[in-house]
Amino acid sequence: MWGTYGALVDILPVVFQYVGNENDVYRGAARVCRLWLQAANSKNYWREVAVARLPPGFEKPPDAASTKEFVLQWLQERERLHPDNWAVHRSLSIEEQPIGCDPHPEIIRCYVSSYYWGSLSQMIPIDHRLDSLRLRLCFAARADQDVVFHIRIQSFPSRTFIYNESFDQDAGNEWRRLQRIISIRNMPTQDSAIQFEWLGKDTRVWAGHYGAKVANISLSFVRNPEILQNRIDMM
């Protein structure tokens, strides 16, 4: 009915433009069969994605990888969390100049919580083409206050936890940088969004206030998680 096999591979990228963006294609159409997946991976389809997603006049360098690899590399480097989109719990405060810990040139301002739990949360769309997230943030405690942190990532609408970590930080002056590589391969395919949530609080009531500090939170999708490591480093 469709003619030759090659003709169908050429026609499908055109059809995919009516399905939605590339994320919609990989969540649905690309799962139909191997032929449809081949069309979703084709150069013709990803040329159209590049036109729709990249800035005007933004062309693939001659020495770059395939069109698909180039577009995905560009998309994954984009920061997914927007500084103006945080849902901020009322117990949090903002310090333009962090108090009670060492200053650091990378820390312009930070969110801080006291003895009651404070939280930051933000919802972002899921990118089903990529199977891992990279989370990065900076954290510190006051010199006179022990603190505890929680990091939670859920997919919605199923509310499936794909990451949940708690850790304590003793009183001190130093900032630390955390990186976590988080697989989303087992996330329900029907889910369309991810919620990142950070929570922090002091653990000693009468010690210095606002000891739990966080800054420079970053969340992005990555394609080659094996070259990255989970780590916490002194800054």
Accessible surface in RSA format (square Angstrom, percent):
REM  Atomic radii and reference values for relative SASA: ProtOr
REM  Chains: A
REM  Algorithm: Lee & Richards
REM  Probe-radius: 1.40
REM  Slices: 20
REM RES _ NUM      All-atoms   Total-Side   Main-Chain    Non-polar    All polar
REM                ABS   REL    ABS   REL    ABS   REL    ABS   REL    ABS   REL
RES MET A   1   221.71 114.8 132.88  87.9  88.82 211.5 108.77  92.5 112.94 149.6
RES TRP A   2   115.54  46.4  99.75  48.3  15.79  37.1  91.60  48.8  23.94  38.8
RES GLY A   3    67.13  82.8   0.00   N/A  67.13  82.8  39.71 109.0  27.42  61.4
RES THR A   4    98.40  70.0  89.16  90.4   9.24  22.0  86.57 116.3  11.83  17.9
RES TYR A   5   133.55  62.4 119.78  68.2  13.77  35.8 108.16  81.3  25.40  31.3
RES GLY A   6    38.79  47.8   0.00   N/A  38.79  47.8  33.55  92.1   5.24  11.7
RES ALA A   7    34.74  31.9  28.28  43.6   6.46  14.7  32.82  46.2   1.92   5.1
RES LEU A   8    23.10  12.9  23.10  16.5   0.00   0.0  23.10  16.2   0.00   0.0
RES VAL A   9    18.88  12.4  18.45  16.7   0.43   1.0  18.45  16.0   0.43   1.2
RES ASP A  10    81.58  57.1  74.13  73.8   7.45  17.6  22.91  53.9  58.67  58.5
RES ILE A  11    67.31  38.3  65.20  48.6   2.11   5.1  67.31  48.5   0.00   0.0
RES LEU A  12     2.34   1.3   2.34   1.7   0.00   0.0   2.34   1.6   0.00   0.0
RES PRO A  13     2.88   2.1   2.78   2.5   0.09   0.3   2.88   2.4   0.00   0.0
RES VAL A  14    91.99  60.5  90.68  82.1   1.31   3.2  91.95  79.9   0.04   0.1
RES VAL A  15    58.10  38.2  56.62  51.3   1.47   3.6  58.02  50.4   0.08   0.2
RES PHE A  16     0.32   0.2   0.22   0.1   0.10   0.2   0.22   0.1   0.10   0.3
RES GLN A  17    75.51  42.2  51.11  37.3  24.41  58.1  28.97  61.7  46.54  35.3
RES TYR A  18   189.37  88.4 153.94  87.6  35.43  92.2 112.53  84.6  76.84  94.7
RES VAL A  19    69.74  45.9  40.17  36.4  29.57  71.3  46.36  40.3  23.38  63.4
RES GLY A  20    35.82  44.2   0.00   N/A  35.82  44.2  26.64  73.1   9.18  20.6
RES ASN A  21    72.13  49.7  58.97  57.0  13.15  31.7  25.45  61.3  46.68  45.1
RES GLU A  22     4.02   2.3   2.77   2.1   1.25   3.0   0.00   0.0   4.02   3.3
RES ASN A  23    23.92  16.5  23.92  23.1   0.00   0.0   7.42  17.9  16.50  15.9
RES ASP A  24    55.07  38.6  49.31  49.1   5.76  13.6  12.53  29.5  42.53  42.4
RES VAL A  25     0.00   0.0   0.00   0.0   0.00   0.0   0.00   0.0   0.00   0.0
RES TYR A  26    27.78  13.0  22.55  12.8   5.23  13.6  22.55  16.9   5.23   6.4
RES ARG A  27    68.27  28.7  54.48  27.8  13.79  32.8  10.45  14.3  57.83  35.0
RES GLY A  28    37.11  45.8   0.00   N/A  37.11  45.8  32.43  89.0   4.69  10.5
RES ALA A  29    12.30  11.3   4.76   7.4   7.54  17.1   9.08  12.8   3.22   8.5
RES ALA A  30     6.80   6.3   1.86   2.9   4.94  11.2   1.95   2.7   4.85  12.8
RES ARG A  31   138.18  58.0 104.80  53.4  33.39  79.5  54.17  74.0  84.01  50.9
RES VAL A  32    92.78  61.0  61.39  55.6  31.38  75.6  68.63  59.6  24.15  65.5
RES CYS A  33    58.99  44.6  43.42  48.4  15.57  36.6  44.65 113.1  14.33  15.5
RES ARG A  34   211.68  88.9 202.56 103.3   9.12  21.7  77.46 105.9 134.22  81.3
RES LEU A  35    31.52  17.6  27.52  19.7   4.00  10.1  28.83  20.2   2.69   7.3
RES TRP A  36    72.31  29.0  72.31  35.0   0.00   0.0  60.36  32.2  11.95  19.4
RES LEU A  37    72.22  40.2  72.22  51.7   0.00   0.0  72.22  50.7   0.00   0.0
RES GLN A  38    82.74  46.3  76.70  56.1   6.04  14.4  33.38  71.0  49.36  37.4
RES ALA A  39     0.00   0.0   0.00   0.0   0.00   0.0   0.00   0.0   0.00   0.0
RES ALA A  40     0.00   0.0   0.00   0.0   0.00   0.0   0.00   0.0   0.00   0.0
RES ASN A  41    58.81  40.6  43.45  42.0  15.36  37.0  17.14  41.2  41.67  40.3
RES SER A  42    21.07  17.8  11.91  15.9   9.17  21.1  21.07  44.9   0.00   0.0
RES LYS A  43   126.50  61.7 114.27  70.1  12.23  29.1  66.58  59.9  59.92  63.8
RES ASN A  44    60.55  41.8  56.41  54.5   4.14  10.0  14.69  35.3  45.87  44.3
RES TYR A  45     3.49   1.6   3.49   2.0   0.00   0.0   1.59   1.2   1.90   2.3
RES TRP A  46     0.00   0.0   0.00   0.0   0.00   0.0   0.00   0.0   0.00   0.0
RES ARG A  47   115.37  48.4 112.92  57.6   2.45   5.8  48.83  66.7  66.54  40.3
RES GLU A  48    81.09  46.6  78.94  59.7   2.15   5.1  11.20  21.7  69.90  57.1
RES VAL A  49     6.70   4.4   4.03   3.7   2.66   6.4   6.70   5.8   0.00   0.0
RES ALA A  50    22.21  20.4  18.98  29.3   3.23   7.3  19.31  27.2   2.91   7.7
RES VAL A  51   123.36  81.2  98.22  88.9  25.15  60.6 106.08  92.2  17.29  46.9
RES ALA A  52    82.19  75.6  42.51  65.6  39.67  90.2  51.64  72.7  30.54  80.9
RES ARG A  53    85.47  35.9  64.29  32.8  21.18  50.4  16.95  23.2  68.52  41.5
RES LEU A  54    11.40   6.3   2.06   1.5   9.34  23.5   2.31   1.6   9.09  24.5
RES PRO A  55    59.27  43.2  48.93  44.6  10.33  37.6  55.62  45.9   3.64  22.6
RES PRO A  56   140.23 102.2 107.50  98.0  32.73 119.0 119.38  98.6  20.85 129.6
RES GLY A  57    76.97  94.9   0.00   N/A  76.97  94.9  39.47 108.3  37.50  84.0
RES PHE A  58    89.24  44.6  69.80  43.2  19.44  50.6  74.21  45.0  15.03  43.0
RES GLU A  59   144.97  83.2 124.34  94.1  20.62  49.1  43.90  84.9 101.06  82.5
RES LYS A  60    78.03  38.1  54.91  33.7  23.12  55.0  28.04  25.2  49.99  53.2
RES PRO A  61    56.47  41.2  50.50  46.0   5.97  21.7  56.47  46.6   0.00   0.0
RES PRO A  62   139.17 101.4 103.57  94.4  35.60 129.4 114.45  94.5  24.72 153.6
RES ASP A  63   133.82  93.7  97.21  96.8  36.61  86.6  51.15 120.4  82.68  82.5
RES ALA A  64    31.93  29.4   7.82  12.1  24.11  54.8  16.99  23.9  14.93  39.6
RES ALA A  65    61.34  56.4  38.82  59.9  22.52  51.2  53.58  75.5   7.76  20.6
RES SER A  66    65.91  55.7  47.29  63.1  18.62  42.9  54.68 116.4  11.23  15.7
RES THR A  67    16.01  11.4  12.81  13.0   3.19   7.6   6.63   8.9   9.37  14.2
RES LYS A  68    39.43  19.2  38.32  23.5   1.11   2.6  15.52  14.0  23.91  25.5
RES GLU A  69    66.73  38.3  63.89  48.3   2.84   6.8  22.74  44.0  43.99  35.9
RES PHE A  70    32.76  16.4  29.42  18.2   3.33   8.7  32.60  19.8   0.16   0.4
RES VAL A  71     0.24   0.2   0.24   0.2   0.00   0.0   0.24   0.2   0.00   0.0
RES LEU A  72     1.17   0.7   1.17   0.8   0.00   0.0   1.17   0.8   0.00   0.0
RES GLN A  73    81.66  45.7  81.41  59.5   0.25   0.6  35.39  75.3  46.27  35.1
RES TRP A  74    66.43  26.7  62.20  30.1   4.23   9.9  49.50  26.4  16.93  27.5
RES LEU A  75     1.13   0.6   1.13   0.8   0.00   0.0   1.13   0.8   0.00   0.0
RES GLN A  76    21.97  12.3  19.99  14.6   1.98   4.7   0.95   2.0  21.02  15.9
RES GLU A  77   118.90  68.3  86.01  65.1  32.89  78.3  40.32  78.0  78.59  64.2
RES ARG A  78    96.70  40.6  90.14  45.9   6.56  15.6  27.07  37.0  69.62  42.2
RES GLU A  79    81.71  46.9  55.14  41.7  26.57  63.3  50.47  97.6  31.24  25.5
RES ARG A  80    43.34  18.2  25.82  13.2  17.52  41.7  12.66  17.3  30.68  18.6
RES LEU A  81    10.13   5.6   2.51   1.8   7.62  19.2   2.66   1.9   7.47  20.1
RES HIS A  82    86.16  47.1  84.61  58.8   1.55   4.0  56.02  57.7  30.14  35.1
RES PRO A  83    92.72  67.6  81.88  74.6  10.84  39.4  84.94  70.1   7.79  48.4
RES ASP A  84   119.55  83.7  87.17  86.8  32.38  76.6  29.05  68.4  90.50  90.3
RES ASN A  85    92.41  63.7  72.11  69.7  20.30  48.9  17.41  41.9  75.00  72.5
RES TRP A  86    38.49  15.4  16.78   8.1  21.70  51.0   5.39   2.9  33.09  53.7
RES ALA A  87    61.49  56.5  49.71  76.7  11.79  26.8  59.06  83.2   2.43   6.4
RES VAL A  88    72.36  47.6  40.72  36.9  31.65  76.3  41.69  36.2  30.67  83.2
RES HIS A  89    66.35  36.3  55.79  38.8  10.56  27.0  44.71  46.1  21.64  25.2
RES ARG A  90   217.90  91.5 179.37  91.4  38.53  91.7  79.47 108.6 138.43  83.9
RES SER A  91    30.79  26.0  17.58  23.5  13.21  30.4  14.61  31.1  16.17  22.7
RES LEU A  92    19.12  10.6   0.23   0.2  18.89  47.5   0.45   0.3  18.66  50.2
RES SER A  93    44.73  37.8  37.62  50.2   7.11  16.4  16.12  34.3  28.61  40.1
RES ILE A  94    75.22  42.8  51.75  38.6  23.47  56.6  51.75  37.3  23.47  63.7
RES GLU A  95    18.10  10.4  13.42  10.1   4.69  11.2  13.00  25.2   5.10   4.2
RES GLU A  96   106.68  61.2  97.93  74.1   8.75  20.8  60.13 116.3  46.55  38.0
RES GLN A  97   150.71  84.3 143.08 104.6   7.64  18.2  45.82  97.5 104.89  79.6
RES PRO A  98    26.09  19.0  10.14   9.2  15.95  58.0  10.14   8.4  15.95  99.1
RES ILE A  99    99.99  56.9  96.59  72.0   3.40   8.2  99.99  72.0   0.00   0.0
RES GLY A 100    29.91  36.9   0.00   N/A  29.91  36.9  21.41  58.8   8.50  19.0
RES CYS A 101    14.61  11.1   0.00   0.0  14.61  34.3   2.70   6.8  11.91  12.8
RES ASP A 102    66.96  46.9  66.23  65.9   0.73   1.7  19.07  44.9  47.89  47.8
RES PRO A 103   122.54  89.3 104.23  95.0  18.31  66.6 107.09  88.4  15.45  96.1
RES HIS A 104    43.12  23.6  33.58  23.3   9.54  24.4  22.68  23.4  20.45  23.8
RES PRO A 105   121.84  88.8  92.06  83.9  29.78 108.3 106.39  87.8  15.45  96.0
RES GLU A 106    83.47  47.9  70.14  53.1  13.33  31.7  35.02  67.7  48.45  39.6
RES ILE A 107    10.63   6.0   0.38   0.3  10.25  24.7   0.38   0.3  10.25  27.8
RES ILE A 108   130.54  74.3 122.15  91.0   8.38  20.2 124.67  89.8   5.86  15.9
RES ARG A 109    94.99  39.9  89.96  45.9   5.03  12.0  24.56  33.6  70.42  42.7
RES CYS A 110     1.12   0.8   0.00   0.0   1.12   2.6   1.12   2.8   0.00   0.0
RES TYR A 111    26.43  12.3  26.43  15.0   0.00   0.0  18.81  14.1   7.62   9.4
RES VAL A 112     0.76   0.5   0.76   0.7   0.00   0.0   0.76   0.7   0.00   0.0
RES SER A 113     0.00   0.0   0.00   0.0   0.00   0.0   0.00   0.0   0.00   0.0
RES SER A 114    20.14  17.0  19.88  26.5   0.26   0.6  14.91  31.8   5.22   7.3
RES TYR A 115    80.03  37.4  79.01  45.0   1.02   2.7  41.84  31.4  38.19  47.1
RES TYR A 116   166.31  77.6 164.06  93.3   2.26   5.9 118.09  88.7  48.22  59.4
RES TRP A 117    93.06  37.3  85.61  41.4   7.45  17.5  62.50  33.3  30.57  49.6
RES GLY A 118     0.35   0.4   0.00   N/A   0.35   0.4   0.35   0.9   0.00   0.0
RES SER A 119    18.83  15.9  18.83  25.1   0.00   0.0   3.48   7.4  15.35  21.5
RES LEU A 120     0.00   0.0   0.00   0.0   0.00   0.0   0.00   0.0   0.00   0.0
RES SER A 121    18.03  15.2  17.82  23.8   0.21   0.5   2.86   6.1  15.17  21.3
RES GLN A 122    10.49   5.9   4.42   3.2   6.07  14.5   8.24  17.5   2.25   1.7
RES MET A 123    93.74  48.5  69.61  46.1  24.13  57.5  69.62  59.2  24.12  32.0
RES ILE A 124     5.84   3.3   4.08   3.0   1.77   4.3   5.84   4.2   0.00   0.0
RES PRO A 125   102.64  74.8  98.99  90.2   3.65  13.3 100.72  83.2   1.92  11.9
RES ILE A 126     2.28   1.3   0.07   0.0   2.22   5.3   0.35   0.2   1.94   5.3
RES ASP A 127     5.45   3.8   4.43   4.4   1.02   2.4   4.40  10.4   1.05   1.0
RES HIS A 128    33.88  18.5   9.33   6.5  24.55  62.8   3.18   3.3  30.70  35.7
RES ARG A 129    31.76  13.3   3.46   1.8  28.29  67.4   4.46   6.1  27.30  16.5
RES LEU A 130     5.17   2.9   0.67   0.5   4.49  11.3   2.78   2.0   2.39   6.4
RES ASP A 131    47.19  33.1  44.16  43.9   3.04   7.2  18.84  44.3  28.35  28.3
RES SER A 132     2.79   2.4   2.79   3.7   0.00   0.0   0.00   0.0   2.79   3.9
RES LEU A 133     0.00   0.0   0.00   0.0   0.00   0.0   0.00   0.0   0.00   0.0
RES ARG A 134    53.71  22.6  53.52  27.3   0.19   0.5   0.00   0.0  53.71  32.6
RES LEU A 135     0.00   0.0   0.00   0.0   0.00   0.0   0.00   0.0   0.00   0.0
RES ARG A 136    82.40  34.6  82.40  42.0   0.00   0.0  19.67  26.9  62.73  38.0
RES LEU A 137     1.80   1.0   0.61   0.4   1.20   3.0   1.59   1.1   0.22   0.6
RES CYS A 138     3.57   2.7   3.57   4.0   0.00   0.0   0.00   0.0   3.57   3.8
RES PHE A 139     2.41   1.2   2.41   1.5   0.00   0.0   2.41   1.5   0.00   0.0
RES ALA A 140     0.17   0.2   0.00   0.0   0.17   0.4   0.17   0.2   0.00   0.0
RES ALA A 141     1.99   1.8   0.39   0.6   1.60   3.6   0.39   0.6   1.60   4.2
RES ARG A 142    47.06  19.8  47.06  24.0   0.00   0.0   0.00   0.0  47.06  28.5
RES ALA A 143    54.36  50.0  34.06  52.6  20.30  46.2  34.11  48.0  20.25  53.6
RES ASP A 144    61.76  43.3  55.16  54.9   6.59  15.6  39.17  92.2  22.59  22.5
RES GLN A 145     0.97   0.5   0.97   0.7   0.00   0.0   0.00   0.0   0.97   0.7
RES ASP A 146    43.13  30.2  43.13  42.9   0.00   0.0   8.54  20.1  34.59  34.5
RES VAL A 147     0.93   0.6   0.00   0.0   0.93   2.2   0.00   0.0   0.93   2.5
RES VAL A 148    23.11  15.2  23.11  20.9   0.00   0.0  23.11  20.1   0.00   0.0
RES PHE A 149     0.28   0.1   0.28   0.2   0.00   0.0   0.28   0.2   0.00   0.0
RES HIS A 150    35.20  19.2  35.20  24.5   0.00   0.0  18.77  19.3  16.43  19.1
RES ILE A 151     0.37   0.2   0.37   0.3   0.00   0.0   0.37   0.3   0.00   0.0
RES ARG A 152    74.56  31.3  74.22  37.8   0.34   0.8   4.04   5.5  70.52  42.7
RES ILE A 153     0.06   0.0   0.00   0.0   0.06   0.2   0.06   0.0   0.00   0.0
RES GLN A 154    21.19  11.9  21.06  15.4   0.14   0.3   1.04   2.2  20.16  15.3
RES SER A 155     0.00   0.0   0.00   0.0   0.00   0.0   0.00   0.0   0.00   0.0
RES PHE A 156    27.48  13.7  27.13  16.8   0.35   0.9  27.34  16.6   0.14   0.4
RES PRO A 157    98.59  71.9  78.69  71.7  19.90  72.4  80.40  66.4  18.19 113.1
RES SER A 158    48.94  41.4  14.44  19.3  34.49  79.5  26.41  56.2  22.53  31.6
RES ARG A 159   153.79  64.6 141.98  72.4  11.81  28.1  43.27  59.1 110.52  67.0
RES THR A 160    47.57  33.8  41.15  41.7   6.42  15.3  36.98  49.7  10.59  16.0
RES PHE A 161   103.28  51.7  79.13  49.0  24.15  62.8  79.13  48.0  24.15  69.1
RES ILE A 162    30.92  17.6   7.77   5.8  23.15  55.8  15.38  11.1  15.55  42.2
RES TYR A 163    44.46  20.8  37.88  21.6   6.57  17.1  39.54  29.7   4.91   6.1
RES ASN A 164    93.34  64.4  61.23  59.2  32.11  77.3  15.78  38.0  77.55  75.0
RES GLU A 165    34.71  19.9  29.61  22.4   5.10  12.1  21.49  41.6  13.22  10.8
RES SER A 166    64.94  54.9  37.95  50.6  26.99  62.2  25.87  55.1  39.07  54.7
RES PHE A 167    35.42  17.7  26.73  16.6   8.69  22.6  35.42  21.5   0.00   0.0
RES ASP A 168   110.15  77.2  86.02  85.6  24.13  57.1  28.20  66.4  81.95  81.7
RES GLN A 169    22.81  12.8  20.64  15.1   2.17   5.2   2.03   4.3  20.78  15.8
RES ASP A 170   102.83  72.0  99.50  99.0   3.33   7.9  26.50  62.4  76.34  76.1
RES ALA A 171    36.51  33.6  13.76  21.2  22.75  51.7  13.82  19.5  22.69  60.1
RES GLY A 172    20.13  24.8   0.00   N/A  20.13  24.8  19.92  54.7   0.21   0.5
RES ASN A 173    61.65  42.5  60.80  58.8   0.85   2.0   1.75   4.2  59.90  57.9
RES GLU A 174    72.71  41.7  69.47  52.6   3.24   7.7  22.95  44.4  49.76  40.6
RES TRP A 175     5.57   2.2   1.82   0.9   3.75   8.8   1.73   0.9   3.84   6.2
RES ARG A 176    52.83  22.2  52.83  26.9   0.00   0.0   3.20   4.4  49.63  30.1
RES ARG A 177    77.47  32.5  76.65  39.1   0.81   1.9  30.65  41.9  46.82  28.4
RES LEU A 178     0.00   0.0   0.00   0.0   0.00   0.0   0.00   0.0   0.00   0.0
RES GLN A 179    23.80  13.3  23.72  17.3   0.08   0.2   4.62   9.8  19.18  14.5
RES ARG A 180    29.44  12.4  29.44  15.0   0.00   0.0   4.40   6.0  25.04  15.2
RES ILE A 181    31.90  18.2  14.89  11.1  17.01  41.0  14.89  10.7  17.01  46.2
RES ILE A 182     5.90   3.4   2.86   2.1   3.04   7.3   5.90   4.2   0.00   0.0
RES SER A 183    63.65  53.8  45.90  61.3  17.75  40.9  40.60  86.5  23.05  32.3
RES ILE A 184     8.74   5.0   2.56   1.9   6.19  14.9   3.55   2.6   5.19  14.1
RES ARG A 185   161.02  67.6 127.60  65.0  33.42  79.6  48.77  66.7 112.25  68.0
RES ASN A 186   147.33 101.6 117.46 113.5  29.87  71.9  39.61  95.3 107.71 104.1
RES MET A 187    13.49   7.0   3.62   2.4   9.87  23.5   4.09   3.5   9.40  12.5
RES PRO A 188    32.92  24.0  22.10  20.1  10.83  39.4  32.92  27.2   0.00   0.0
RES THR A 189    71.12  50.6  65.11  66.0   6.01  14.3  36.64  49.2  34.48  52.1
RES GLN A 190   114.83  64.2  98.99  72.3  15.84  37.7  56.44 120.1  58.38  44.3
RES ASP A 191     0.00   0.0   0.00   0.0   0.00   0.0   0.00   0.0   0.00   0.0
RES SER A 192    56.20  47.5  47.31  63.1   8.89  20.5  23.19  49.4  33.01  46.2
RES ALA A 193    19.21  17.7  19.21  29.7   0.00   0.0  19.21  27.1   0.00   0.0
RES ILE A 194     0.05   0.0   0.05   0.0   0.00   0.0   0.05   0.0   0.00   0.0
RES GLN A 195    42.38  23.7  41.30  30.2   1.07   2.6   0.03   0.1  42.34  32.1
RES PHE A 196     0.00   0.0   0.00   0.0   0.00   0.0   0.00   0.0   0.00   0.0
RES GLU A 197    34.45  19.8  34.45  26.1   0.00   0.0   2.34   4.5  32.11  26.2
RES TRP A 198     1.53   0.6   1.53   0.7   0.00   0.0   0.26   0.1   1.28   2.1
RES LEU A 199    20.06  11.2  20.06  14.3   0.00   0.0  20.06  14.1   0.00   0.0
RES GLY A 200     0.00   0.0   0.00   N/A   0.00   0.0   0.00   0.0   0.00   0.0
RES LYS A 201    31.58  15.4  31.58  19.4   0.00   0.0  15.08  13.6  16.51  17.6
RES ASP A 202     2.25   1.6   2.25   2.2   0.00   0.0   0.29   0.7   1.96   2.0
RES THR A 203    61.92  44.0  37.87  38.4  24.05  57.3  35.87  48.2  26.05  39.4
RES ARG A 204   107.80  45.3 103.21  52.6   4.58  10.9  49.66  67.9  58.14  35.2
RES VAL A 205    67.38  44.3  58.39  52.9   9.00  21.7  58.39  50.7   9.00  24.4
RES TRP A 206   234.48  94.1 202.76  98.1  31.72  74.5 180.04  96.0  54.44  88.3
RES ALA A 207    26.33  24.2   9.02  13.9  17.31  39.4  20.27  28.5   6.06  16.0
RES GLY A 208    15.57  19.2   0.00   N/A  15.57  19.2  12.44  34.2   3.13   7.0
RES HIS A 209   111.76  61.1 108.87  75.7   2.89   7.4  72.11  74.3  39.65  46.1
RES TYR A 210    83.73  39.1  83.73  47.6   0.00   0.0  44.03  33.1  39.70  48.9
RES GLY A 211     0.00   0.0   0.00   N/A   0.00   0.0   0.00   0.0   0.00   0.0
RES ALA A 212     0.00   0.0   0.00   0.0   0.00   0.0   0.00   0.0   0.00   0.0
RES LYS A 213     0.00   0.0   0.00   0.0   0.00   0.0   0.00   0.0   0.00   0.0
RES VAL A 214     0.08   0.1   0.08   0.1   0.00   0.0   0.08   0.1   0.00   0.0
RES ALA A 215     4.08   3.8   0.00   0.0   4.08   9.3   4.08   5.8   0.00   0.0
RES ASN A 216    73.23  50.5  46.41  44.8  26.83  64.6  30.56  73.5  42.68  41.3
RES ILE A 217    25.55  14.5   5.14   3.8  20.41  49.2   5.14   3.7  20.41  55.4
RES SER A 218    18.61  15.7  18.61  24.8   0.00   0.0  16.73  35.6   1.88   2.6
RES LEU A 219     0.07   0.0   0.07   0.0   0.00   0.0   0.07   0.0   0.00   0.0
RES SER A 220     4.80   4.1   4.80   6.4   0.00   0.0   3.71   7.9   1.09   1.5
RES PHE A 221     0.00   0.0   0.00   0.0   0.00   0.0   0.00   0.0   0.00   0.0
RES VAL A 222     7.68   5.1   7.68   6.9   0.00   0.0   7.68   6.7   0.00   0.0
RES ARG A 223    69.83  29.3  50.25  25.6  19.58  46.6   6.99   9.5  62.85  38.1
RES ASN A 224    69.72  48.1  67.15  64.9   2.56   6.2   6.13  14.8  63.59  61.5
RES PRO A 225    21.56  15.7  17.71  16.1   3.85  14.0  17.87  14.8   3.69  22.9
RES GLU A 226   135.18  77.6  96.54  73.0  38.64  92.0  71.67 138.6  63.51  51.9
RES ILE A 227   131.46  74.8  98.55  73.4  32.91  79.3 106.67  76.8  24.79  67.3
RES LEU A 228    43.56  24.3  30.10  21.5  13.46  33.8  32.17  22.6  11.39  30.7
RES GLN A 229   121.26  67.8 115.33  84.3   5.93  14.1  35.39  75.3  85.87  65.1
RES ASN A 230    93.19  64.3  65.35  63.2  27.83  67.0  18.10  43.6  75.08  72.6
RES ARG A 231   117.81  49.5 109.34  55.7   8.47  20.2  32.99  45.1  84.82  51.4
RES ILE A 232    74.06  42.1  45.00  33.5  29.06  70.0  45.00  32.4  29.06  78.9
RES ASP A 233    49.80  34.9  45.39  45.2   4.41  10.4  19.86  46.7  29.94  29.9
RES MET A 234   105.53  54.6  82.37  54.5  23.15  55.1  75.69  64.4  29.84  39.5
RES MET A 235    52.92  27.4   0.26   0.2  52.66 125.4  22.43  19.1  30.48  40.4
END  Absolute sums over single chains surface
CHAIN  1 A    12648.1      10074.8       2573.4       6788.6       5859.5
END  Absolute sums over all chains
TOTAL         12648.1      10074.8       2573.4       6788.6       5859.5
